[in-house]
Amino acid sequence: GGSAGGAGGGKERPPADAAAKAAAKAKKDADKEKKAAKKAAAPAPAGGGDEARAVDVSWLDMRVGHITAAEAHPESDKLYIETIDLGEP
């Protein structure tokens, strides 16, 4: 007779390709980390220009308001006409 289920007193070995799979996975993970580091180290400039520019928000005029009315736009299914109270006289 033969042994069933590994209960024959023989040594159990992992599959020969288990080490190869582990090495391939480690290499793949290292490649991903290299790509992520490269992407973070050299961000693409905004607007596709050759040089990165500092962002100037001094022209920005942001306000907070309360939407008092919202109606469907008569010529569009995706737009609304809104009335917004900015709290100004």
C-alpha positions in Angstrom: 0.0 0.0 0.0 0.5 3.6 -0.5 0.1 6.5 1.9 -3.0 8.6 2.0 -3.1 12.3 2.9 0.6 12.6 3.7 0.5 10.1 6.6 3.2 7.9 5.3 6.1 9.2 7.3 7.6 11.0 4.3 8.7 14.7 4.5 6.2 17.2 3.3 7.6 19.8 0.9 5.9 22.9 -0.3 5.4 23.1 -4.1 8.6 23.9 -5.9 7.1 27.0 -7.5 6.0 28.5 -4.1 9.4 30.2 -3.7 9.3 31.5 -7.3 5.8 32.9 -6.7 6.9 34.6 -3.5 10.0 36.1 -5.3 7.8 37.3 -8.2 5.3 38.9 -5.9 8.1 40.7 -4.0 9.5 42.0 -7.3 6.1 43.2 -8.4 5.5 45.0 -5.1 8.9 46.6 -5.4 8.1 47.8 -8.9 4.8 49.3 -7.7 6.6 51.2 -4.9 9.2 52.5 -7.4 6.5 53.8 -9.7 4.6 55.4 -6.8 7.8 57.1 -5.5 8.7 58.4 -9.0 5.2 59.8 -9.5 5.3 61.5 -6.1 8.8 62.9 -6.6 8.1 64.5 -9.9 4.5 65.8 -10.1 3.4 67.1 -13.6 3.1 70.8 -13.8 -0.5 72.2 -14.0 -1.6 73.2 -17.5 1.0 71.0 -19.2 3.6 73.8 -19.2 7.4 73.3 -19.0 7.8 74.9 -15.6 5.8 74.5 -12.4 4.2 77.7 -11.3 3.2 78.9 -7.9 -0.6 79.0 -7.4 -1.9 82.6 -6.9 -5.3 82.8 -5.3 -5.2 86.5 -4.4 -7.9 87.1 -7.1 -10.3 84.6 -5.5 -13.5 86.0 -4.1 -15.3 83.0 -2.4 -18.6 83.6 -0.6 -21.0 81.5 1.3 -24.7 81.9 0.8 -28.1 80.3 1.5 -30.0 78.9 -1.5 -33.5 80.3 -1.1 -35.0 78.9 -4.3 -34.0 76.4 -7.0 -36.1 75.9 -10.2 -35.6 73.6 -13.2 -34.1 75.4 -16.2 -36.7 75.7 -18.9 -34.4 74.6 -21.7 -32.3 71.9 -19.9 -32.9 68.8 -17.9 -29.6 69.1 -16.1 -29.5 72.7 -15.1 -31.2 74.7 -12.3 -31.9 78.4 -11.8 -30.9 79.3 -8.2 -31.6 82.3 -6.0 -28.9 82.7 -3.4 -29.0 85.0 -0.3 -25.4 86.2 0.4 -26.6 88.2 3.4 -25.8 91.6 1.7 -28.2 94.5 1.7 
